[in-house]
Amino acid sequence: MKELQYAIILHHDPEAGGYTVTVPALPGLVTEGDTLEEALAMAKEAIQLYIESLVANGEPVPEEQEHPQAIVIKVAT
């Protein structure tokens, strides 16, 4: 079995709580969790199901060769 890695983006909602997760390499994949741990578990499950669906439909499975990096830059306004 081949092991793949995907970068995920966590969007924290401070007002409602919880996290929304997107996976840039897998268009349309969105999941969420009430805690960081739950969001990560849901992301892993969603990615697995997404890939299973691609394979079942004979579609190619995207592979990330380079993982994006995020850097926060502060600017004065």
HURAQUI-V537510 format. One record per pair of residues at least 6 apart in sequence whose C-alpha atoms are under 7 Angstrom apart, sorted by sequence separation. I is the first residue (numbers start at 1). J is the second residue. D is the distance in Angstrom with one decimal. If there is no record, write none. Layout:
I/J/D ; I/J/D
This chain:
12/18/6.1 ; 13/19/6.1 ; 23/29/6.1 ; 33/39/3.9 ; 54/60/6.6 ; 12/19/4.5 ; 22/29/5.9 ; 32/39/5.2 ; 54/61/6.4 ; 11/19/5.4 ; 12/20/6.6 ; 22/30/4.8 ; 10/19/6.2 ; 11/20/5.0 ; 21/30/5.6 ; 22/31/6.8 ; 33/42/6.8 ; 10/20/5.8 ; 11/21/6.2 ; 21/31/5.2 ; 32/42/6.7 ; 51/61/6.4 ; 10/21/4.8 ; 20/31/5.9 ; 21/32/5.6 ; 31/42/6.5 ; 9/21/5.6 ; 10/22/6.8 ; 20/32/4.2 ; 31/43/6.2 ; 8/21/6.6 ; 9/22/5.2 ; 19/32/5.5 ; 20/33/6.7 ; 8/22/5.8 ; 9/23/6.2 ; 19/33/5.4 ; 8/23/4.7 ; 18/33/5.6 ; 19/34/6.2 ; 7/23/6.3 ; 8/24/6.9 ; 18/34/3.9 ; 19/35/6.7 ; 17/34/6.6 ; 18/35/5.3 ; 19/36/6.7 ; 21/39/6.8 ; 19/39/6.2 ; 21/43/6.6 ; 25/62/6.7 ; 25/64/7.0 ; 6/64/6.3 ; 4/63/6.9 ; 5/64/6.9 ; 7/67/6.0 ; 7/68/7.0
